[in-house]
């Protein structure tokens, strides 16, 4: 192994270093990066990864502006969904897409193999599809043999970085957040195995649940080496037609979208109690009062009863 050197002057005077970054997913993920999509269970990580795959493979976009600048052959290694689940999710996809997005999955034998064998299987797939430019692996937990080995996680993401550089790819790895209080903002430290995998990533985005219901999520940028970190989050809505996907709604601040903390009866102040009585006199139900004042239904019911 040799060390290649270059003066700072050569770097600054090279016009190639100022070429516009090619976008995989807006300002969130750029070409040539190793990126992470993270989130809690059932937050929509896989749905977002699927949207990014279809945007690059088929130019499908449900944001206000295109999120990718060119079409790229994409490979999606899926450890989450079986064929019937995919068929139900994308039942009407062929009405607007080519359907040639390549989906791969580890065989039962490879699930029991060591990390290096799985990396070799991925590289074999890439060599077979040498024109592929984007690889998505969903997800890290499905790759690790015992589900939470820090050493295996580090070995796997190091291997992905090597494959990325060797084959000039962009790679997106889906990963889970550790157990956390969903009422708090999402941070890098919340990523399961963050101590070893976050440092290897060029960009990290998180999908979070909101106080507006299961169909509304938000997208937060946690790390970027190619752009200024965004202060706002993107609000996304899950839409079923013509296939299950995210649609962009607006930008907002994360604190406005977090699930609200439930206030107990013992915390109801005199002024809050007066508001409860006033709303009740206006004909609002206990449930409506609770939702409007961010109280639990049982707390409002007990307060009125007493």
C-alpha atoms as a printed R data frame, in Angstrom:
    type eleno elety resid chain resno       x       y       z
1   ATOM     1    CA   UNK     A     1   0.000   0.000   0.000
2   ATOM     2    CA   UNK     A     2   1.262   3.490  -0.900
3   ATOM     3    CA   UNK     A     3   0.261   6.961   0.272
4   ATOM     4    CA   UNK     A     4  -0.657   9.337  -2.545
5   ATOM     5    CA   UNK     A     5   0.240  12.969  -1.868
6   ATOM     6    CA   UNK     A     6  -0.853  16.270  -3.347
7   ATOM     7    CA   UNK     A     7  -0.306  19.887  -2.329
8   ATOM     8    CA   UNK     A     8  -3.171  22.012  -1.091
9   ATOM     9    CA   UNK     A     9  -2.578  24.338  -4.061
10  ATOM    10    CA   UNK     A    10  -3.216  21.489  -6.519
11  ATOM    11    CA   UNK     A    11  -6.441  20.609  -4.777
12  ATOM    12    CA   UNK     A    12  -7.702  24.197  -4.726
13  ATOM    13    CA   UNK     A    13  -6.771  24.801  -8.370
14  ATOM    14    CA   UNK     A    14  -8.413  21.647  -9.697
15  ATOM    15    CA   UNK     A    15 -11.786  22.651 -11.265
16  ATOM    16    CA   UNK     A    16 -13.079  19.099 -10.875
17  ATOM    17    CA   UNK     A    17 -13.226  19.656  -7.124
18  ATOM    18    CA   UNK     A    18 -15.820  22.390  -7.651
19  ATOM    19    CA   UNK     A    19 -18.222  20.456  -9.846
20  ATOM    20    CA   UNK     A    20 -21.810  20.374  -8.615
21  ATOM    21    CA   UNK     A    21 -22.625  17.430  -6.345
22  ATOM    22    CA   UNK     A    22 -24.867  14.885  -8.027
23  ATOM    23    CA   UNK     A    23 -27.958  14.277  -5.933
24  ATOM    24    CA   UNK     A    24 -29.227  10.884  -4.856
25  ATOM    25    CA   UNK     A    25 -31.842  12.356  -2.508
26  ATOM    26    CA   UNK     A    26 -31.932  16.152  -2.575
27  ATOM    27    CA   UNK     A    27 -29.526  17.814  -0.144
28  ATOM    28    CA   UNK     A    28 -29.767  14.782   2.127
29  ATOM    29    CA   UNK     A    29 -27.708  12.192   0.191
30  ATOM    30    CA   UNK     A    30 -25.166  12.844  -2.570
31  ATOM    31    CA   UNK     A    31 -23.542  10.557  -5.106
32  ATOM    32    CA   UNK     A    32 -20.571   8.587  -3.818
33  ATOM    33    CA   UNK     A    33 -21.631   8.714  -0.179
34  ATOM    34    CA   UNK     A    34 -22.179   5.998   2.388
35  ATOM    35    CA   UNK     A    35 -25.460   7.091   3.958
36  ATOM    36    CA   UNK     A    36 -27.641   5.901   6.827
37  ATOM    37    CA   UNK     A    37 -31.427   5.979   7.082
38  ATOM    38    CA   UNK     A    38 -32.395   5.489  10.729
39  ATOM    39    CA   UNK     A    39 -35.611   5.411  12.708
40  ATOM    40    CA   UNK     A    40 -37.718   3.633  15.299
41  ATOM    41    CA   UNK     A    41 -39.602   0.444  14.457
42  ATOM    42    CA   UNK     A    42 -42.532   1.185  12.105
43  ATOM    43    CA   UNK     A    43 -41.386   4.777  11.541
44  ATOM    44    CA   UNK     A    44 -41.213   4.373   7.753
45  ATOM    45    CA   UNK     A    45 -37.502   3.711   7.151
46  ATOM    46    CA   UNK     A    46 -38.182   1.005   4.569
47  ATOM    47    CA   UNK     A    47 -40.850   3.115   2.864
48  ATOM    48    CA   UNK     A    48 -38.400   6.008   2.489
49  ATOM    49    CA   UNK     A    49 -35.631   3.705   1.241
50  ATOM    50    CA   UNK     A    50 -38.058   2.332  -1.354
51  ATOM    51    CA   UNK     A    51 -38.981   5.853  -2.460
52  ATOM    52    CA   UNK     A    52 -35.293   6.734  -2.930
53  ATOM    53    CA   UNK     A    53 -34.728   3.530  -4.913
54  ATOM    54    CA   UNK     A    54 -37.659   4.257  -7.240
55  ATOM    55    CA   UNK     A    55 -36.672   7.926  -7.605
56  ATOM    56    CA   UNK     A    56 -33.232   6.934  -8.885
57  ATOM    57    CA   UNK     A    57 -34.204   3.844 -10.866
58  ATOM    58    CA   UNK     A    58 -37.394   5.252 -12.441
59  ATOM    59    CA   UNK     A    59 -37.374   9.022 -11.820
60  ATOM    60    CA   UNK     A    60 -40.450   8.827  -9.595
61  ATOM    61    CA   UNK     A    61 -40.685  11.807  -7.254
62  ATOM    62    CA   UNK     A    62 -43.372  12.991  -4.839
63  ATOM    63    CA   UNK     A    63 -41.641  16.129  -3.573
64  ATOM    64    CA   UNK     A    64 -42.020  19.692  -4.863
65  ATOM    65    CA   UNK     A    65 -38.855  19.298  -6.913
66  ATOM    66    CA   UNK     A    66 -36.850  16.342  -8.261
67  ATOM    67    CA   UNK     A    67 -34.727  14.779  -5.515
68  ATOM    68    CA   UNK     A    68 -32.294  13.056  -7.921
69  ATOM    69    CA   UNK     A    69 -30.695  14.604 -10.976
70  ATOM    70    CA   UNK     A    70 -30.247  11.484 -13.168
71  ATOM    71    CA   UNK     A    71 -31.518   7.933 -13.404
72  ATOM    72    CA   UNK     A    72 -29.289   5.306 -11.795
73  ATOM    73    CA   UNK     A    73 -29.564   1.548 -11.900
74  ATOM    74    CA   UNK     A    74 -30.396   0.558  -8.332
75  ATOM    75    CA   UNK     A    75 -30.071  -2.650  -6.331
76  ATOM    76    CA   UNK     A    76 -32.169  -3.091  -3.197
77  ATOM    77    CA   UNK     A    77 -31.112  -5.837  -0.777
78  ATOM    78    CA   UNK     A    78 -34.243  -6.440   1.293
79  ATOM    79    CA   UNK     A    79 -34.134  -8.151   4.662
80  ATOM    80    CA   UNK     A    80 -37.484  -6.745   5.773
81  ATOM    81    CA   UNK     A    81 -40.229  -7.756   3.332
82  ATOM    82    CA   UNK     A    82 -41.206 -10.999   1.646
83  ATOM    83    CA   UNK     A    83 -42.619 -11.189  -1.891
84  ATOM    84    CA   UNK     A    84 -46.344 -11.047  -0.913
85  ATOM    85    CA   UNK     A    85 -45.722  -7.982   1.263
86  ATOM    86    CA   UNK     A    86 -43.935  -6.215  -1.580
87  ATOM    87    CA   UNK     A    87 -46.697  -7.161  -4.023
88  ATOM    88    CA   UNK     A    88 -49.364  -5.649  -1.760
89  ATOM    89    CA   UNK     A    89 -47.360  -2.476  -1.129
90  ATOM    90    CA   UNK     A    90 -46.589  -1.877  -4.817
91  ATOM    91    CA   UNK     A    91 -49.626  -3.495  -6.429
92  ATOM    92    CA   UNK     A    92 -50.187  -0.643  -8.918
93  ATOM    93    CA   UNK     A    93 -46.544   0.364  -9.344
94  ATOM    94    CA   UNK     A    94 -46.258  -0.866 -12.941
95  ATOM    95    CA   UNK     A    95 -48.718   1.827 -14.005
96  ATOM    96    CA   UNK     A    96 -45.973   4.426 -13.505
97  ATOM    97    CA   UNK     A    97 -42.656   2.541 -13.234
98  ATOM    98    CA   UNK     A    98 -40.599   0.103 -15.301
99  ATOM    99    CA   UNK     A    99 -40.520  -2.563 -12.624
100 ATOM   100    CA   UNK     A   100 -36.861  -3.366 -13.370
101 ATOM   101    CA   UNK     A   101 -35.584  -2.285  -9.947
102 ATOM   102    CA   UNK     A   102 -33.394  -5.200  -8.814
103 ATOM   103    CA   UNK     A   103 -34.332  -6.666  -5.447
104 ATOM   104    CA   UNK     A   104 -32.010  -9.078  -3.686
105 ATOM   105    CA   UNK     A   105 -32.159 -10.960  -0.441
106 ATOM   106    CA   UNK     A   106 -29.818 -13.234   1.437
107 ATOM   107    CA   UNK     A   107 -30.569 -16.937   1.238
108 ATOM   108    CA   UNK     A   108 -31.166 -18.846   4.463
109 ATOM   109    CA   UNK     A   109 -27.628 -20.212   4.262
110 ATOM   110    CA   UNK     A   110 -26.124 -16.740   3.937
111 ATOM   111    CA   UNK     A   111 -28.115 -15.540   6.952
112 ATOM   112    CA   UNK     A   112 -26.051 -17.958   9.005
113 ATOM   113    CA   UNK     A   113 -22.761 -17.049   7.346
114 ATOM   114    CA   UNK     A   114 -20.144 -14.725   8.798
115 ATOM   115    CA   UNK     A   115 -20.105 -11.012   7.945
116 ATOM   116    CA   UNK     A   116 -17.272 -11.438   5.450
117 ATOM   117    CA   UNK     A   117 -19.272 -14.044   3.507
118 ATOM   118    CA   UNK     A   118 -22.229 -11.658   3.312
119 ATOM   119    CA   UNK     A   119 -19.978  -8.877   2.067
120 ATOM   120    CA   UNK     A   120 -18.582 -11.235  -0.573
121 ATOM   121    CA   UNK     A   121 -22.155 -12.088  -1.627
122 ATOM   122    CA   UNK     A   122 -22.940  -8.370  -1.987
123 ATOM   123    CA   UNK     A   123 -19.793  -7.777  -4.022
124 ATOM   124    CA   UNK     A   124 -20.631 -10.738  -6.267
125 ATOM   125    CA   UNK     A   125 -24.058  -9.207  -6.907
126 ATOM   126    CA   UNK     A   126 -22.450  -5.855  -7.752
127 ATOM   127    CA   UNK     A   127 -20.011  -7.482 -10.175
128 ATOM   128    CA   UNK     A   128 -22.929  -9.255 -11.861
129 ATOM   129    CA   UNK     A   129 -24.682  -5.887 -12.271
130 ATOM   130    CA   UNK     A   130 -21.649  -3.760 -13.057
131 ATOM   131    CA   UNK     A   131 -23.752  -0.842 -14.340
132 ATOM   132    CA   UNK     A   132 -25.447  -0.365 -10.958
133 ATOM   133    CA   UNK     A   133 -24.737   2.973  -9.278
134 ATOM   134    CA   UNK     A   134 -26.876   2.810  -6.112
135 ATOM   135    CA   UNK     A   135 -27.031   0.023  -3.526
136 ATOM   136    CA   UNK     A   136 -29.535   0.024  -0.658
137 ATOM   137    CA   UNK     A   137 -29.221  -2.498   2.193
138 ATOM   138    CA   UNK     A   138 -32.311  -2.865   4.391
139 ATOM   139    CA   UNK     A   139 -31.347  -3.356   7.142
140 ATOM   140    CA   UNK     A   140 -28.314  -3.674   9.433
141 ATOM   141    CA   UNK     A   141 -30.075  -5.813  12.058
142 ATOM   142    CA   UNK     A   142 -30.941  -8.438   9.445
143 ATOM   143    CA   UNK     A   143 -27.270  -8.766   8.514
144 ATOM   144    CA   UNK     A   144 -25.810  -9.244  11.983
145 ATOM   145    CA   UNK     A   145 -25.853 -12.843  13.186
146 ATOM   146    CA   UNK     A   146 -26.909 -12.112  16.751
147 ATOM   147    CA   UNK     A   147 -28.728  -8.875  15.993
148 ATOM   148    CA   UNK     A   148 -26.701  -6.451  18.115
149 ATOM   149    CA   UNK     A   149 -22.996  -7.229  17.813
150 ATOM   150    CA   UNK     A   150 -21.035  -3.979  17.799
151 ATOM   151    CA   UNK     A   151 -17.981  -5.717  16.338
152 ATOM   152    CA   UNK     A   152 -20.024  -7.228  13.498
153 ATOM   153    CA   UNK     A   153 -21.699  -3.872  12.779
154 ATOM   154    CA   UNK     A   154 -18.318  -2.206  12.476
155 ATOM   155    CA   UNK     A   155 -16.996  -4.994  10.265
156 ATOM   156    CA   UNK     A   156 -20.024  -4.774   7.977
157 ATOM   157    CA   UNK     A   157 -20.019  -1.012   7.511
158 ATOM   158    CA   UNK     A   158 -16.254  -1.049   6.944
159 ATOM   159    CA   UNK     A   159 -16.841  -3.661   4.238
160 ATOM   160    CA   UNK     A   160 -19.582  -1.553   2.640
161 ATOM   161    CA   UNK     A   161 -17.247   1.435   2.546
162 ATOM   162    CA   UNK     A   162 -14.608  -0.680   0.799
163 ATOM   163    CA   UNK     A   163 -17.163  -1.942  -1.755
164 ATOM   164    CA   UNK     A   164 -18.411   1.619  -2.331
165 ATOM   165    CA   UNK     A   165 -14.961   2.912  -3.156
166 ATOM   166    CA   UNK     A   166 -13.918  -0.099  -5.222
167 ATOM   167    CA   UNK     A   167 -17.030  -0.045  -7.442
168 ATOM   168    CA   UNK     A   168 -17.753   3.728  -7.437
169 ATOM   169    CA   UNK     A   169 -21.142   3.312  -5.787
170 ATOM   170    CA   UNK     A   170 -23.467   5.218  -3.527
171 ATOM   171    CA   UNK     A   171 -24.590   2.971  -0.652
172 ATOM   172    CA   UNK     A   172 -27.517   3.530   1.710
173 ATOM   173    CA   UNK     A   173 -27.766   1.383   4.843
174 ATOM   174    CA   UNK     A   174 -31.008   1.267   6.844
175 ATOM   175    CA   UNK     A   175 -30.538   0.978  10.610
176 ATOM   176    CA   UNK     A   176 -32.599   1.109  13.798
177 ATOM   177    CA   UNK     A   177 -32.622   3.581  16.633
178 ATOM   178    CA   UNK     A   178 -32.066   2.233  20.128
179 ATOM   179    CA   UNK     A   179 -34.837   2.334  22.726
180 ATOM   180    CA   UNK     A   180 -35.543   6.002  23.363
181 ATOM   181    CA   UNK     A   181 -38.203   8.425  24.523
182 ATOM   182    CA   UNK     A   182 -40.130   9.261  21.341
183 ATOM   183    CA   UNK     A   183 -41.100  12.633  22.821
184 ATOM   184    CA   UNK     A   184 -37.456  13.785  22.583
185 ATOM   185    CA   UNK     A   185 -35.666  15.011  19.424
186 ATOM   186    CA   UNK     A   186 -33.752  12.345  17.474
187 ATOM   187    CA   UNK     A   187 -29.972  12.554  17.854
188 ATOM   188    CA   UNK     A   188 -27.013  10.623  16.431
189 ATOM   189    CA   UNK     A   189 -26.437   9.026  19.850
190 ATOM   190    CA   UNK     A   190 -29.846   7.352  19.535
191 ATOM   191    CA   UNK     A   191 -28.677   5.181  16.614
192 ATOM   192    CA   UNK     A   192 -28.198   1.560  17.605
193 ATOM   193    CA   UNK     A   193 -24.430   1.026  17.534
194 ATOM   194    CA   UNK     A   194 -23.808   4.736  16.918
195 ATOM   195    CA   UNK     A   195 -20.398   4.558  18.568
196 ATOM   196    CA   UNK     A   196 -19.030   2.489  15.673
197 ATOM   197    CA   UNK     A   197 -21.220   3.087  12.614
198 ATOM   198    CA   UNK     A   198 -22.039   6.814  12.659
199 ATOM   199    CA   UNK     A   199 -18.431   7.866  12.109
200 ATOM   200    CA   UNK     A   200 -18.228   5.849   8.879
201 ATOM   201    CA   UNK     A   201 -21.302   7.516   7.367
202 ATOM   202    CA   UNK     A   202 -21.030  10.567   5.106
203 ATOM   203    CA   UNK     A   203 -24.673  11.463   5.700
204 ATOM   204    CA   UNK     A   204 -27.373  10.365   8.138
205 ATOM   205    CA   UNK     A   205 -31.110  11.031   7.951
206 ATOM   206    CA   UNK     A   206 -33.767   9.975  10.453
207 ATOM   207    CA   UNK     A   207 -37.470   9.238  10.054
208 ATOM   208    CA   UNK     A   208 -39.532  10.155  13.113
209 ATOM   209    CA   UNK     A   209 -43.111   9.721  14.291
210 ATOM   210    CA   UNK     A   210 -45.262  12.801  14.877
211 ATOM   211    CA   UNK     A   211 -48.142  13.930  17.062
212 ATOM   212    CA   UNK     A   212 -50.356  14.144  13.959
213 ATOM   213    CA   UNK     A   213 -50.995  10.413  13.573
214 ATOM   214    CA   UNK     A   214 -49.415   7.303  12.097
215 ATOM   215    CA   UNK     A   215 -49.690   8.593   8.518
216 ATOM   216    CA   UNK     A   216 -47.593  11.725   9.165
217 ATOM   217    CA   UNK     A   217 -43.827  11.400   9.672
218 ATOM   218    CA   UNK     A   218 -40.902  13.785   9.628
219 ATOM   219    CA   UNK     A   219 -37.450  13.592   8.064
220 ATOM   220    CA   UNK     A   220 -34.482  15.031   9.956
221 ATOM   221    CA   UNK     A   221 -30.926  15.531   8.734
222 ATOM   222    CA   UNK     A   222 -28.494  14.359  11.410
223 ATOM   223    CA   UNK     A   223 -25.195  14.499   9.523
224 ATOM   224    CA   UNK     A   224 -23.885  15.772   6.199
225 ATOM   225    CA   UNK     A   225 -20.399  16.137   4.793
226 ATOM   226    CA   UNK     A   226 -21.643  17.693   1.533
227 ATOM   227    CA   UNK     A   227 -24.040  20.424   2.656
228 ATOM   228    CA   UNK     A   228 -24.957  22.670   5.571
229 ATOM   229    CA   UNK     A   229 -27.059  20.787   8.112
230 ATOM   230    CA   UNK     A   230 -30.718  21.799   7.863
231 ATOM   231    CA   UNK     A   231 -32.361  23.350  10.917
232 ATOM   232    CA   UNK     A   232 -35.867  22.375   9.814
233 ATOM   233    CA   UNK     A   233 -37.352  18.936   9.218
234 ATOM   234    CA   UNK     A   234 -39.462  17.818   6.259
235 ATOM   235    CA   UNK     A   235 -43.024  16.746   7.047
236 ATOM   236    CA   UNK     A   236 -44.068  13.679   5.041
237 ATOM   237    CA   UNK     A   237 -47.444  12.024   4.543
238 ATOM   238    CA   UNK     A   238 -47.953   8.336   3.754
239 ATOM   239    CA   UNK     A   239 -50.155   8.039   0.651
240 ATOM   240    CA   UNK     A   240 -51.491   4.754  -0.748
241 ATOM   241    CA   UNK     A   241 -52.171   5.685  -4.395
242 ATOM   242    CA   UNK     A   242 -50.962   4.709  -6.914
243 ATOM   243    CA   UNK     A   243 -48.681   2.745  -4.544
244 ATOM   244    CA   UNK     A   244 -47.580   3.177  -0.929
245 ATOM   245    CA   UNK     A   245 -45.155   6.118  -0.730
246 ATOM   246    CA   UNK     A   246 -44.242   9.332   1.084
247 ATOM   247    CA   UNK     A   247 -45.397  12.711  -0.200
248 ATOM   248    CA   UNK     A   248 -43.778  15.956   0.919
249 ATOM   249    CA   UNK     A   249 -46.079  18.400   2.754
250 ATOM   250    CA   UNK     A   250 -43.979  21.199   4.222
251 ATOM   251    CA   UNK     A   251 -40.979  22.124   6.348
252 ATOM   252    CA   UNK     A   252 -41.410  22.653  10.082
253 ATOM   253    CA   UNK     A   253 -39.478  22.619  13.350
254 ATOM   254    CA   UNK     A   254 -39.041  19.232  15.006
255 ATOM   255    CA   UNK     A   255 -40.400  20.403  18.374
256 ATOM   256    CA   UNK     A   256 -43.757  21.192  16.734
257 ATOM   257    CA   UNK     A   257 -44.132  17.586  15.566
258 ATOM   258    CA   UNK     A   258 -43.008  15.522  18.537
259 ATOM   259    CA   UNK     A   259 -45.668  13.524  20.409
260 ATOM   260    CA   UNK     A   260 -46.837  15.686  23.298
261 ATOM   261    CA   UNK     A   261 -46.241  14.727  26.895
262 ATOM   262    CA   UNK     A   262 -49.454  13.631  28.617
263 ATOM   263    CA   UNK     A   263 -50.366  15.779  31.626
264 ATOM   264    CA   UNK     A   264 -51.758  13.917  34.637
265 ATOM   265    CA   UNK     A   265 -54.746  15.096  36.704
266 ATOM   266    CA   UNK     A   266 -52.426  16.157  39.509
267 ATOM   267    CA   UNK     A   267 -50.779  18.590  37.078
268 ATOM   268    CA   UNK     A   268 -54.020  20.299  36.084
269 ATOM   269    CA   UNK     A   269 -53.812  23.901  37.287
270 ATOM   270    CA   UNK     A   270 -56.714  26.115  38.286
271 ATOM   271    CA   UNK     A   271 -56.645  27.925  34.941
272 ATOM   272    CA   UNK     A   272 -56.498  24.587  33.091
273 ATOM   273    CA   UNK     A   273 -59.492  23.381  35.097
274 ATOM   274    CA   UNK     A   274 -61.446  26.482  34.172
275 ATOM   275    CA   UNK     A   275 -60.645  25.837  30.525
276 ATOM   276    CA   UNK     A   276 -61.901  22.250  30.829
277 ATOM   277    CA   UNK     A   277 -65.196  23.446  32.326
278 ATOM   278    CA   UNK     A   278 -65.577  26.103  29.623
279 ATOM   279    CA   UNK     A   279 -65.013  23.634  26.783
280 ATOM   280    CA   UNK     A   280 -67.383  21.159  28.386
281 ATOM   281    CA   UNK     A   281 -70.096  23.816  28.605
282 ATOM   282    CA   UNK     A   282 -69.548  24.501  24.892
283 ATOM   283    CA   UNK     A   283 -70.517  20.898  24.225
284 ATOM   284    CA   UNK     A   284 -67.103  19.347  23.537
285 ATOM   285    CA   UNK     A   285 -66.630  15.682  24.345
286 ATOM   286    CA   UNK     A   286 -64.091  14.466  26.890
287 ATOM   287    CA   UNK     A   287 -61.936  13.156  24.040
288 ATOM   288    CA   UNK     A   288 -62.031  16.491  22.175
289 ATOM   289    CA   UNK     A   289 -61.120  18.410  25.327
290 ATOM   290    CA   UNK     A   290 -58.214  16.057  26.011
291 ATOM   291    CA   UNK     A   291 -56.857  16.414  22.475
292 ATOM   292    CA   UNK     A   292 -57.219  20.202  22.456
293 ATOM   293    CA   UNK     A   293 -55.465  20.665  25.817
294 ATOM   294    CA   UNK     A   294 -52.894  17.854  25.411
295 ATOM   295    CA   UNK     A   295 -54.327  15.950  28.378
296 ATOM   296    CA   UNK     A   296 -55.136  12.277  28.668
297 ATOM   297    CA   UNK     A   297 -58.797  11.353  28.225
298 ATOM   298    CA   UNK     A   298 -58.865   9.632  31.604
299 ATOM   299    CA   UNK     A   299 -57.399  12.709  33.342
300 ATOM   300    CA   UNK     A   300 -60.098  14.978  31.884
301 ATOM   301    CA   UNK     A   301 -62.811  12.440  32.728
302 ATOM   302    CA   UNK     A   302 -61.670  12.108  36.344
303 ATOM   303    CA   UNK     A   303 -61.364  15.875  36.727
304 ATOM   304    CA   UNK     A   304 -64.937  16.463  35.547
305 ATOM   305    CA   UNK     A   305 -66.257  13.623  37.666
306 ATOM   306    CA   UNK     A   306 -64.603  14.979  40.797
